[in-house]
Amino acid sequence: MDWDDIRSPPSTASQVVVDETLERHSVAELEQRIKILEQEIDRVRQELKAKQEYEARADSVFKS
């Protein structure tokens, strides 16, 4: 068996690793990876927005 014959398992939501080697992933796996990462970006943006709104409310209380 050649090392090129060994494939890593497809990424799942809990297995997406930033900076991992992508050459061995299929087109479908890469598309799924993008979908997972976009969902994670949306989740992080929602949390960031919530924290910014909370911070703005707190600032308005203490600046009055």
Order of alpha helices (4+ residues) and beta strands (2+ residues): alpha
